[in-house]
Amino acid sequence: MKKSLTRSIGFWLLLVLSLASAGVGGWLIAGQIGTMTSTLLDGTATGIEVYVGQSLVVVGAALLGAGVIGILVAVALSAVQALLPSPAPVIVEPIDGDTESDAADDETTMVENSSTHADAEQIAEDDEAQNGSSGSTATATKISVK
């Protein structure tokens, strides 16, 4: 049975985590760029705001990029799922218990059981013929094996 993409937990986790990553990355970038721009233009920028801000912008860009890639993968999965044909439902006919084939099946079963019973008797006779020997070829033919 083919599972629908919208009912897949993995698909929804990909989509939600991608959106969250893109949102956090965008928030980090916007906040740090805004802080760096305002402090640099005011002339009050410190080394921490400038150099740490640059590092946080890089981290935000990585998160934003990962989120965008995840969203694109989710869209691609949706497109591929839409292009694949859905399997045709299997139609099962109801079983009619009044047909003649049931009688033929019963006769076949009885014949098979009788042949199985004959095979079991043959095996039992072979076991008795060995009279407790180990059943090896050397024992049956009384050949000395060294």
Backbone as CSV, one residue per row, in Angstrom:
resi,resn,N_x,N_y,N_z,CA_x,CA_y,CA_z,C_x,C_y,C_z
1,MET,0.844,-1.173,0.000,0.000,0.000,0.000,0.890,1.236,0.000
2,LYS,0.563,2.168,-0.828,1.355,3.382,-0.969,0.821,4.442,-0.013
3,LYS,1.714,4.996,0.785,1.328,5.991,1.780,1.323,7.383,1.139
4,SER,0.333,8.169,1.452,0.234,9.517,0.927,1.337,10.387,1.533
5,LEU,1.855,11.300,0.729,2.939,12.159,1.185,2.483,13.080,2.308
6,THR,1.243,13.539,2.231,0.745,14.449,3.264,0.475,13.726,4.572
7,ARG,0.492,12.394,4.571,0.301,11.635,5.801,1.625,11.122,6.362
8,SER,2.734,11.531,5.751,4.057,11.084,6.166,4.629,12.029,7.222
9,ILE,5.057,11.476,8.330,5.630,12.284,9.409,6.962,12.894,8.962
10,GLY,7.745,12.119,8.212,9.035,12.627,7.726,8.889,13.848,6.839
11,PHE,7.876,13.862,5.978,7.645,15.006,5.105,7.315,16.240,5.926
12,TRP,6.428,16.094,6.908,6.033,17.246,7.730,7.186,17.719,8.606
13,LEU,8.002,16.793,9.107,9.183,17.212,9.875,10.147,18.000,8.991
14,LEU,10.362,17.536,7.766,11.228,18.260,6.836,10.699,19.660,6.586
15,LEU,9.418,19.772,6.336,8.836,21.065,6.028,8.882,22.008,7.232
16,VAL,8.499,21.519,8.414,8.471,22.375,9.608,9.877,22.793,10.022
17,LEU,10.809,21.842,10.037,12.174,22.185,10.436,12.848,23.099,9.413
18,SER,12.525,22.934,8.150,13.080,23.837,7.130,12.546,25.250,7.303
19,LEU,11.245,25.350,7.559,10.672,26.678,7.799,11.262,27.319,9.056
20,ALA,11.440,26.526,10.105,12.020,27.058,11.345,13.465,27.499,11.126
21,SER,14.232,26.693,10.398,15.622,27.052,10.133,15.719,28.328,9.303
22,ALA,14.884,28.418,8.282,14.894,29.625,7.454,14.459,30.844,8.269
23,GLY,13.480,30.683,9.133,13.018,31.798,9.967,14.073,32.269,10.947
24,VAL,14.724,31.324,11.637,15.767,31.692,12.601,16.958,32.321,11.889
25,GLY,17.336,31.756,10.748,18.457,32.331,9.984,18.159,33.741,9.506
26,GLY,16.950,33.953,8.999,16.562,35.298,8.567,16.514,36.282,9.722
27,TRP,16.024,35.819,10.877,15.962,36.684,12.072,17.368,37.066,12.541
28,LEU,18.297,36.087,12.562,19.677,36.387,12.963,20.326,37.387,12.009
29,ILE,20.153,37.173,10.736,20.768,38.069,9.749,20.209,39.482,9.873
30,ALA,18.893,39.582,9.919,18.271,40.912,9.973,18.657,41.654,11.253
31,GLY,18.666,40.942,12.383,19.014,41.590,13.654,20.449,42.061,13.695
32,GLN,21.366,41.222,13.263,22.781,41.578,13.327,23.153,42.644,12.296
33,ILE,22.594,42.546,11.110,22.884,43.569,10.095,22.338,44.922,10.556
34,GLY,21.133,44.897,11.137,20.550,46.157,11.646,21.377,46.760,12.759
35,THR,21.844,45.928,13.685,22.667,46.422,14.795,24.004,46.952,14.278
36,MET,24.641,46.216,13.416,25.940,46.658,12.889,25.806,47.946,12.091
37,THR,24.776,48.053,11.303,24.590,49.257,10.486,24.363,50.483,11.363
38,SER,23.490,50.354,12.347,23.180,51.521,13.194,24.379,51.939,14.041
39,THR,25.119,50.975,14.604,26.269,51.349,15.436,27.434,51.884,14.602
40,LEU,27.619,51.358,13.417,28.688,51.869,12.557,28.377,53.285,12.066
41,LEU,27.121,53.548,11.743,26.757,54.890,11.287,26.779,55.898,12.428
42,ASP,26.481,55.463,13.647,26.531,56.366,14.805,27.955,56.608,15.280
43,GLY,28.849,55.721,14.921,30.224,55.840,15.385,30.414,55.246,16.763
44,THR,29.440,54.473,17.234,29.541,53.869,18.565,29.836,52.381,18.493
45,ALA,30.222,51.886,17.355,30.443,50.447,17.177,31.666,49.998,17.950
46,THR,31.517,48.858,18.619,32.654,48.248,19.323,33.118,47.042,18.515
47,GLY,34.242,46.507,18.912,34.777,45.323,18.216,33.861,44.120,18.352
48,ILE,33.202,44.005,19.500,32.305,42.869,19.716,31.113,42.953,18.764
49,GLU,30.540,44.139,18.635,29.378,44.280,17.758,29.741,44.035,16.300
50,VAL,30.916,44.443,15.918,31.300,44.304,14.515,31.754,42.879,14.199
51,TYR,32.718,42.361,14.991,33.296,41.062,14.651,32.380,39.903,15.036
52,VAL,31.733,39.959,16.170,30.784,38.904,16.560,29.548,38.981,15.675
53,GLY,29.159,40.197,15.325,28.012,40.367,14.436,28.237,39.715,13.086
54,GLN,29.463,39.834,12.574,29.774,39.195,11.288,29.661,37.671,11.394
55,SER,30.149,37.111,12.495,30.074,35.660,12.686,28.623,35.197,12.796
56,LEU,27.814,35.977,13.508,26.403,35.603,13.638,25.663,35.732,12.306
57,VAL,26.066,36.665,11.488,25.458,36.781,10.158,25.804,35.546,9.317
58,VAL,27.034,35.048,9.429,27.431,33.844,8.689,26.623,32.641,9.170
59,VAL,26.454,32.499,10.489,25.645,31.400,11.042,24.197,31.528,10.573
60,GLY,23.665,32.731,10.604,22.302,32.960,10.133,22.147,32.624,8.654
61,ALA,23.171,32.968,7.873,23.120,32.660,6.440,23.122,31.150,6.201
62,ALA,23.894,30.415,6.998,23.915,28.952,6.867,22.548,28.364,7.219
63,LEU,21.954,28.863,8.304,20.622,28.382,8.691,19.576,28.741,7.636
64,LEU,19.647,29.936,7.124,18.707,30.363,6.085,18.870,29.505,4.825
65,GLY,20.117,29.255,4.426,20.367,28.414,3.252,19.860,26.989,3.439
66,ALA,20.112,26.409,4.629,19.626,25.053,4.903,18.105,25.007,4.878
67,GLY,17.470,26.027,5.420,16.015,26.077,5.410,15.447,26.185,4.007
68,VAL,16.067,27.014,3.183,15.602,27.171,1.802,15.783,25.868,1.026
69,ILE,16.914,25.203,1.224,17.138,23.916,0.552,16.107,22.883,1.016
70,GLY,15.810,22.836,2.313,14.799,21.913,2.822,13.421,22.183,2.247
71,ILE,13.076,23.461,2.111,11.775,23.816,1.523,11.736,23.396,0.052
72,LEU,12.833,23.595,-0.661,12.883,23.181,-2.061,12.777,21.667,-2.205
73,VAL,13.394,20.926,-1.290,13.286,19.463,-1.320,11.843,19.038,-1.054
74,ALA,11.174,19.684,-0.103,9.776,19.361,0.174,8.885,19.647,-1.026
75,VAL,9.137,20.758,-1.705,8.359,21.082,-2.910,8.644,20.059,-4.010
76,ALA,9.905,19.661,-4.163,10.256,18.666,-5.175,9.595,17.321,-4.873
77,LEU,9.578,16.921,-3.609,8.912,15.674,-3.231,7.420,15.732,-3.551
78,SER,6.803,16.868,-3.290,5.385,17.024,-3.614,5.150,16.930,-5.114
79,ALA,6.036,17.531,-5.898,5.888,17.482,-7.353,6.067,16.066,-7.882
80,VAL,7.047,15.355,-7.366,7.279,13.979,-7.812,6.098,13.093,-7.416
81,GLN,5.579,13.276,-6.218,4.428,12.497,-5.764,3.217,12.766,-6.654
82,ALA,3.046,14.001,-7.091,1.910,14.337,-7.956,2.076,13.731,-9.348
83,LEU,3.313,13.562,-9.814,3.539,13.007,-11.139,3.413,11.490,-11.189
84,LEU,3.677,10.815,-10.076,3.597,9.359,-10.052,2.135,8.919,-10.094
85,PRO,1.834,7.911,-10.909,0.442,7.441,-10.947,0.097,6.668,-9.672
86,SER,-1.116,6.844,-9.222,-1.548,6.107,-8.042,-1.946,4.703,-8.467
87,PRO,-1.693,3.697,-7.631,-2.020,2.321,-8.012,-3.532,2.129,-8.080
88,ALA,-3.942,1.330,-9.051,-5.366,1.055,-9.208,-5.836,0.142,-8.074
89,PRO,-7.029,0.373,-7.559,-7.513,-0.481,-6.475,-7.779,-1.895,-6.990
90,VAL,-7.519,-2.870,-6.143,-7.726,-4.267,-6.490,-9.172,-4.626,-6.182
91,ILE,-9.855,-5.148,-7.187,-11.250,-5.541,-6.999,-11.282,-7.023,-6.659
92,VAL,-11.866,-7.339,-5.525,-11.971,-8.714,-5.071,-13.422,-9.141,-5.198
93,GLU,-13.640,-10.251,-5.917,-14.993,-10.753,-6.087,-15.391,-11.587,-4.877
94,PRO,-16.663,-11.560,-4.520,-17.105,-12.378,-3.380,-17.008,-13.863,-3.718
95,ILE,-16.752,-14.664,-2.722,-16.619,-16.111,-2.899,-18.003,-16.734,-2.843
96,ASP,-18.323,-17.543,-3.866,-19.598,-18.246,-3.910,-19.360,-19.666,-3.418
97,GLY,-19.967,-20.054,-2.326,-19.750,-21.364,-1.723,-20.504,-22.490,-2.393
98,ASP,-21.361,-22.233,-3.390,-22.185,-23.269,-4.007,-21.624,-23.784,-5.323
99,THR,-20.411,-23.483,-5.655,-19.870,-23.900,-6.939,-19.381,-25.335,-6.878
100,GLU,-19.200,-25.956,-8.055,-18.746,-27.338,-8.136,-17.254,-27.469,-7.884
101,SER,-16.508,-26.394,-7.996,-15.060,-26.478,-7.807,-14.709,-26.835,-6.367
102,ASP,-15.598,-26.532,-5.414,-15.338,-26.911,-4.029,-15.335,-28.419,-3.873
103,ALA,-16.234,-29.117,-4.557,-16.280,-30.568,-4.486,-15.030,-31.168,-5.110
104,ALA,-14.560,-30.599,-6.212,-13.344,-31.092,-6.857,-12.137,-30.866,-5.960
105,ASP,-12.102,-29.758,-5.246,-11.001,-29.493,-4.325,-10.973,-30.506,-3.194
106,ASP,-12.149,-30.892,-2.691,-12.211,-31.881,-1.605,-11.670,-33.229,-2.062
107,GLU,-11.991,-33.649,-3.300,-11.494,-34.923,-3.812,-9.981,-34.879,-3.963
108,THR,-9.444,-33.770,-4.443,-8.005,-33.636,-4.619,-7.302,-33.706,-3.273
109,THR,-7.890,-33.092,-2.278,-7.303,-33.108,-0.944,-7.260,-34.514,-0.386
110,MET,-8.300,-35.291,-0.605,-8.331,-36.656,-0.085,-7.290,-37.508,-0.776
111,VAL,-7.075,-37.336,-2.090,-6.073,-38.104,-2.816,-4.683,-37.738,-2.317
112,GLU,-4.430,-36.433,-2.093,-3.130,-36.009,-1.604,-2.864,-36.568,-0.214
113,ASN,-3.855,-36.619,0.637,-3.678,-37.138,1.992,-3.360,-38.618,1.976
114,SER,-3.970,-39.375,1.060,-3.698,-40.811,1.025,-2.271,-41.078,0.556
115,SER,-1.755,-40.296,-0.396,-0.385,-40.496,-0.842,0.603,-40.093,0.253
116,THR,0.272,-39.089,1.009,1.125,-38.682,2.116,1.161,-39.768,3.187
117,HIS,0.030,-40.420,3.409,-0.044,-41.493,4.404,0.805,-42.681,3.960
118,ALA,0.794,-42.981,2.660,1.599,-44.087,2.141,3.081,-43.773,2.283
119,ASP,3.476,-42.523,2.047,4.877,-42.134,2.214,5.319,-42.281,3.666
120,ALA,4.466,-41.931,4.595,4.791,-42.053,6.018,4.983,-43.510,6.408
121,GLU,4.173,-44.426,5.836,4.328,-45.854,6.137,5.649,-46.374,5.606
122,GLN,6.060,-45.922,4.399,7.316,-46.356,3.805,8.497,-45.902,4.657
123,ILE,8.440,-44.701,5.166,9.513,-44.188,6.021,9.596,-45.001,7.306
124,ALA,8.443,-45.350,7.879,8.427,-46.149,9.101,9.024,-47.531,8.850
125,GLU,8.734,-48.155,7.684,9.302,-49.466,7.361,10.814,-49.376,7.203
126,ASP,11.305,-48.280,6.588,12.743,-48.109,6.413,13.435,-47.965,7.759
127,ASP,12.811,-47.271,8.691,13.393,-47.107,10.023,13.488,-48.441,10.746
128,GLU,12.473,-49.291,10.584,12.495,-50.601,11.239,13.563,-51.494,10.622
129,ALA,13.837,-51.345,9.324,14.821,-52.185,8.639,16.226,-51.909,9.132
130,GLN,16.506,-50.769,9.642,17.843,-50.455,10.121,18.115,-51.087,11.474
131,ASN,17.101,-51.380,12.243,17.238,-52.041,13.548,18.206,-51.326,14.476
132,GLY,18.054,-50.030,14.601,18.839,-49.296,15.570,20.214,-48.903,15.090
133,SER,20.578,-49.143,13.841,21.897,-48.739,13.380,21.935,-47.232,13.201
134,SER,23.109,-46.698,13.053,23.255,-45.257,12.928,22.765,-44.747,11.592
135,GLY,22.601,-45.604,10.632,22.083,-45.195,9.341,23.154,-44.765,8.376
136,SER,24.428,-44.851,8.736,25.473,-44.437,7.810,25.693,-45.524,6.767
137,THR,26.294,-45.139,5.660,26.545,-46.088,4.583,27.498,-47.182,5.035
138,ALA,28.485,-46.829,5.826,29.459,-47.808,6.289,28.789,-48.848,7.160
139,THR,27.847,-48.458,8.006,27.174,-49.403,8.877,26.236,-50.291,8.060
140,ALA,25.530,-49.696,7.088,24.572,-50.464,6.304,25.254,-51.490,5.424
141,THR,26.446,-51.189,4.904,27.140,-52.129,3.997,28.236,-52.891,4.714
142,LYS,28.426,-52.673,6.006,29.437,-53.326,6.844,30.845,-53.134,6.285
143,ILE,31.127,-51.876,5.898,32.449,-51.506,5.419,33.191,-50.865,6.559
144,SER,34.430,-51.199,6.728,35.231,-50.612,7.781,35.755,-49.251,7.312
145,VAL,35.473,-48.233,8.085,35.914,-46.886,7.763,36.959,-46.465,8.776
146,LYS,38.156,-46.143,8.313,39.219,-45.742,9.227,39.740,-44.387,8.872
